[in-house]
Amino acid sequence: MTGDWQLAADATQEALLRMYVAWPRLDRSSSGLHTYARRALISATIDQLRRPWRRERPEELDVDIPDRTRLEEEVSDRALLRAALRRLPPRQRACVVLRYFEQFSVNETAEAMSCDPGTVKSQTARGLATLRDIFEEYGRADAAALMGEEAPR
């Protein structure tokens, strides 16, 4: 959801702190803890992304990957998708990631984000439209250049 390992670690730590504080009043059944942990992580991620100092984009690290064509394509496609996802507003990004990467239903996503299912649908549609526009308007190589990424090979 974050597109950045350090930001993900910060959000995870924040979610664990929230669970620690709420521990005495949590339902300790396996599904209750899992649901609360998921909600805490999603809200901590959104809170982290809303903070003004987080709006600066961290630079990606260059990682040398062995010379295997298929692996390079997968990595460049993943990097390009992550760069495009970073251009989405936090709620749209959360909806797209939860719906298509975590395979949540609309209702599960709405519950995790504490919003209405209609909001999930509209935010997901807007997020997908923005992603589609980026790739249709600029193409793969130009979209990567637009987002400050190295062009895929």
Short mmCIF file of the C-alpha atoms (twelve columns), coordinates in Angstrom:
data_MODEL
# 
_entry.id   MODEL 
# 
loop_
_atom_site.group_PDB 
_atom_site.id 
_atom_site.type_symbol 
_atom_site.label_atom_id 
_atom_site.label_alt_id 
_atom_site.label_comp_id 
_atom_site.label_asym_id 
_atom_site.label_seq_id 
_atom_site.Cartn_x 
_atom_site.Cartn_y 
_atom_site.Cartn_z 
_atom_site.pdbx_PDB_model_num 
ATOM 1   C CA . MET A 1   0.000   0.000   0.000   1 
ATOM 2   C CA . THR A 2   2.819   2.419   0.765   1 
ATOM 3   C CA . GLY A 3   5.269   1.730   -2.042  1 
ATOM 4   C CA . ASP A 4   8.150   2.230   0.388   1 
ATOM 5   C CA . TRP A 5   9.657   -0.339  2.769   1 
ATOM 6   C CA . GLN A 6   10.552  2.224   5.434   1 
ATOM 7   C CA . LEU A 7   7.094   3.775   5.379   1 
ATOM 8   C CA . ALA A 8   5.572   0.294   5.606   1 
ATOM 9   C CA . ALA A 9   7.756   -0.456  8.635   1 
ATOM 10  C CA . ASP A 10  6.655   2.798   10.292  1 
ATOM 11  C CA . ALA A 11  2.976   2.036   9.618   1 
ATOM 12  C CA . THR A 12  3.395   -1.492  10.981  1 
ATOM 13  C CA . GLN A 13  5.025   -0.180  14.136  1 
ATOM 14  C CA . GLU A 14  2.211   2.343   14.573  1 
ATOM 15  C CA . ALA A 15  -0.380  -0.424  14.110  1 
ATOM 16  C CA . LEU A 16  1.363   -2.582  16.720  1 
ATOM 17  C CA . LEU A 17  1.356   0.345   19.157  1 
ATOM 18  C CA . ARG A 18  -2.361  0.820   18.570  1 
ATOM 19  C CA . MET A 19  -2.945  -2.876  19.250  1 
ATOM 20  C CA . TYR A 20  -0.871  -2.696  22.438  1 
ATOM 21  C CA . VAL A 21  -2.907  0.229   23.758  1 
ATOM 22  C CA . ALA A 22  -6.211  -1.448  22.836  1 
ATOM 23  C CA . TRP A 23  -5.195  -4.937  24.026  1 
ATOM 24  C CA . PRO A 24  -7.277  -4.992  27.262  1 
ATOM 25  C CA . ARG A 25  -10.490 -4.260  25.379  1 
ATOM 26  C CA . LEU A 26  -9.902  -6.397  22.258  1 
ATOM 27  C CA . ASP A 27  -11.901 -9.476  21.367  1 
ATOM 28  C CA . ARG A 28  -9.181  -12.121 21.544  1 
ATOM 29  C CA . SER A 29  -10.774 -14.605 19.189  1 
ATOM 30  C CA . SER A 30  -8.566  -15.236 16.191  1 
ATOM 31  C CA . SER A 31  -10.810 -13.339 13.776  1 
ATOM 32  C CA . GLY A 32  -11.244 -10.404 16.173  1 
ATOM 33  C CA . LEU A 33  -7.515  -9.819  16.564  1 
ATOM 34  C CA . HIS A 34  -6.898  -10.297 12.847  1 
ATOM 35  C CA . THR A 35  -9.632  -7.821  11.911  1 
ATOM 36  C CA . TYR A 36  -8.438  -5.217  14.411  1 
ATOM 37  C CA . ALA A 37  -4.812  -5.617  13.287  1 
ATOM 38  C CA . ARG A 38  -5.801  -5.179  9.626   1 
ATOM 39  C CA . ARG A 39  -7.843  -2.058  10.397  1 
ATOM 40  C CA . ALA A 40  -5.059  -0.626  12.537  1 
ATOM 41  C CA . LEU A 41  -2.513  -1.181  9.758   1 
ATOM 42  C CA . ILE A 42  -4.708  0.383   7.077   1 
ATOM 43  C CA . SER A 43  -5.555  3.442   9.163   1 
ATOM 44  C CA . ALA A 44  -1.917  3.838   10.268  1 
ATOM 45  C CA . THR A 45  -0.822  3.696   6.623   1 
ATOM 46  C CA . ILE A 46  -3.356  6.306   5.572   1 
ATOM 47  C CA . ASP A 47  -2.365  8.503   8.535   1 
ATOM 48  C CA . GLN A 48  1.325   8.191   7.611   1 
ATOM 49  C CA . LEU A 49  0.638   9.136   3.984   1 
ATOM 50  C CA . ARG A 50  -1.398  12.192  4.986   1 
ATOM 51  C CA . ARG A 51  1.428   13.719  6.993   1 
ATOM 52  C CA . PRO A 52  2.955   16.703  5.164   1 
ATOM 53  C CA . TRP A 53  6.570   15.518  5.361   1 
ATOM 54  C CA . ARG A 54  5.579   12.230  3.688   1 
ATOM 55  C CA . ARG A 55  4.565   13.979  0.490   1 
ATOM 56  C CA . GLU A 56  8.159   14.081  -0.649  1 
ATOM 57  C CA . ARG A 57  8.918   11.103  -2.827  1 
ATOM 58  C CA . PRO A 58  11.824  8.972   -1.705  1 
ATOM 59  C CA . GLU A 59  14.299  8.057   -4.390  1 
ATOM 60  C CA . GLU A 60  14.359  4.434   -5.419  1 
ATOM 61  C CA . LEU A 61  17.485  2.434   -4.769  1 
ATOM 62  C CA . ASP A 62  19.169  0.885   -7.801  1 
ATOM 63  C CA . VAL A 63  19.480  -2.825  -7.340  1 
ATOM 64  C CA . ASP A 64  21.690  -4.879  -9.635  1 
ATOM 65  C CA . ILE A 65  19.698  -7.835  -10.859 1 
ATOM 66  C CA . PRO A 66  21.320  -10.816 -12.601 1 
ATOM 67  C CA . ASP A 67  21.066  -10.800 -16.387 1 
ATOM 68  C CA . ARG A 68  17.864  -12.763 -16.805 1 
ATOM 69  C CA . THR A 69  15.438  -11.178 -19.250 1 
ATOM 70  C CA . ARG A 70  12.213  -12.429 -17.654 1 
ATOM 71  C CA . LEU A 71  13.260  -11.340 -14.184 1 
ATOM 72  C CA . GLU A 72  14.221  -7.900  -15.476 1 
ATOM 73  C CA . GLU A 73  10.828  -7.509  -17.141 1 
ATOM 74  C CA . GLU A 74  9.020   -8.495  -13.948 1 
ATOM 75  C CA . VAL A 75  11.077  -6.130  -11.826 1 
ATOM 76  C CA . SER A 76  10.722  -3.208  -14.231 1 
ATOM 77  C CA . ASP A 77  6.962   -3.799  -14.552 1 
ATOM 78  C CA . ARG A 78  6.627   -3.962  -10.759 1 
ATOM 79  C CA . ALA A 79  8.715   -0.813  -10.310 1 
ATOM 80  C CA . LEU A 80  6.654   1.011   -12.922 1 
ATOM 81  C CA . LEU A 81  3.386   -0.069  -11.287 1 
ATOM 82  C CA . ARG A 82  4.637   0.983   -7.846  1 
ATOM 83  C CA . ALA A 83  5.673   4.367   -9.230  1 
ATOM 84  C CA . ALA A 84  2.239   4.817   -10.809 1 
ATOM 85  C CA . LEU A 85  0.512   3.780   -7.557  1 
ATOM 86  C CA . ARG A 86  2.537   6.401   -5.660  1 
ATOM 87  C CA . ARG A 87  0.921   9.079   -7.825  1 
ATOM 88  C CA . LEU A 88  -2.544  8.182   -6.495  1 
ATOM 89  C CA . PRO A 89  -4.011  9.941   -3.447  1 
ATOM 90  C CA . PRO A 90  -3.842  7.810   -0.255  1 
ATOM 91  C CA . ARG A 91  -7.489  6.651   -0.204  1 
ATOM 92  C CA . GLN A 92  -7.500  5.725   -3.895  1 
ATOM 93  C CA . ARG A 93  -4.214  3.864   -3.483  1 
ATOM 94  C CA . ALA A 94  -5.554  2.001   -0.442  1 
ATOM 95  C CA . CYS A 95  -8.724  1.002   -2.309  1 
ATOM 96  C CA . VAL A 96  -6.829  -0.230  -5.378  1 
ATOM 97  C CA . VAL A 97  -4.287  -2.168  -3.318  1 
ATOM 98  C CA . LEU A 98  -6.886  -3.748  -1.042  1 
ATOM 99  C CA . ARG A 99  -9.246  -4.663  -3.878  1 
ATOM 100 C CA . TYR A 100 -6.760  -5.944  -6.450  1 
ATOM 101 C CA . PHE A 101 -3.651  -6.992  -4.543  1 
ATOM 102 C CA . GLU A 102 -5.167  -8.161  -1.262  1 
ATOM 103 C CA . GLN A 103 -8.281  -9.497  -3.055  1 
ATOM 104 C CA . PHE A 104 -10.737 -7.889  -0.609  1 
ATOM 105 C CA . SER A 105 -14.390 -7.571  -1.553  1 
ATOM 106 C CA . VAL A 106 -15.994 -4.129  -1.661  1 
ATOM 107 C CA . ASN A 107 -17.593 -4.697  1.747   1 
ATOM 108 C CA . GLU A 108 -14.353 -5.979  3.314   1 
ATOM 109 C CA . THR A 109 -12.490 -2.960  1.944   1 
ATOM 110 C CA . ALA A 110 -15.184 -0.604  3.252   1 
ATOM 111 C CA . GLU A 111 -15.000 -2.222  6.672   1 
ATOM 112 C CA . ALA A 112 -11.198 -2.077  6.742   1 
ATOM 113 C CA . MET A 113 -11.179 1.590   5.738   1 
ATOM 114 C CA . SER A 114 -14.171 2.534   7.913   1 
ATOM 115 C CA . CYS A 115 -16.157 4.004   5.051   1 
ATOM 116 C CA . ASP A 116 -19.198 3.202   2.906   1 
ATOM 117 C CA . PRO A 117 -19.071 0.626   0.097   1 
ATOM 118 C CA . GLY A 118 -20.023 3.399   -2.334  1 
ATOM 119 C CA . THR A 119 -16.904 5.326   -1.329  1 
ATOM 120 C CA . VAL A 120 -14.777 2.246   -1.984  1 
ATOM 121 C CA . LYS A 121 -16.339 1.835   -5.422  1 
ATOM 122 C CA . SER A 122 -15.846 5.465   -6.400  1 
ATOM 123 C CA . GLN A 123 -12.293 5.700   -5.030  1 
ATOM 124 C CA . THR A 124 -11.337 2.440   -6.749  1 
ATOM 125 C CA . ALA A 125 -12.839 3.590   -10.048 1 
ATOM 126 C CA . ARG A 126 -11.011 6.927   -9.853  1 
ATOM 127 C CA . GLY A 127 -7.749  5.235   -8.950  1 
ATOM 128 C CA . LEU A 128 -8.006  2.768   -11.827 1 
ATOM 129 C CA . ALA A 129 -8.944  5.558   -14.230 1 
ATOM 130 C CA . THR A 130 -5.897  7.558   -13.176 1 
ATOM 131 C CA . LEU A 131 -3.622  4.530   -13.614 1 
ATOM 132 C CA . ARG A 132 -5.170  3.810   -17.014 1 
ATOM 133 C CA . ASP A 133 -4.674  7.437   -18.080 1 
ATOM 134 C CA . ILE A 134 -1.019  7.364   -17.072 1 
ATOM 135 C CA . PHE A 135 -0.290  4.260   -19.121 1 
ATOM 136 C CA . GLU A 136 -2.494  5.146   -22.114 1 
ATOM 137 C CA . GLU A 137 -1.334  8.744   -22.423 1 
ATOM 138 C CA . TYR A 138 2.370   8.215   -21.964 1 
ATOM 139 C CA . GLY A 139 3.014   4.561   -22.790 1 
ATOM 140 C CA . ARG A 140 5.322   2.365   -20.708 1 
ATOM 141 C CA . ALA A 141 8.640   4.078   -21.359 1 
ATOM 142 C CA . ASP A 142 7.281   7.642   -21.278 1 
ATOM 143 C CA . ALA A 143 5.229   6.931   -18.119 1 
ATOM 144 C CA . ALA A 144 8.383   5.736   -16.405 1 
ATOM 145 C CA . ALA A 145 10.227  8.894   -17.434 1 
ATOM 146 C CA . LEU A 146 7.294   11.047  -16.305 1 
ATOM 147 C CA . MET A 147 7.406   9.460   -12.852 1 
ATOM 148 C CA . GLY A 148 11.158  9.868   -12.540 1 
ATOM 149 C CA . GLU A 149 11.864  6.172   -12.988 1 
ATOM 150 C CA . GLU A 150 14.302  4.481   -15.307 1 
ATOM 151 C CA . ALA A 151 12.524  3.365   -18.484 1 
ATOM 152 C CA . PRO A 152 11.664  -0.343  -18.568 1 
ATOM 153 C CA . ARG A 153 13.720  -2.453  -20.949 1 
# 
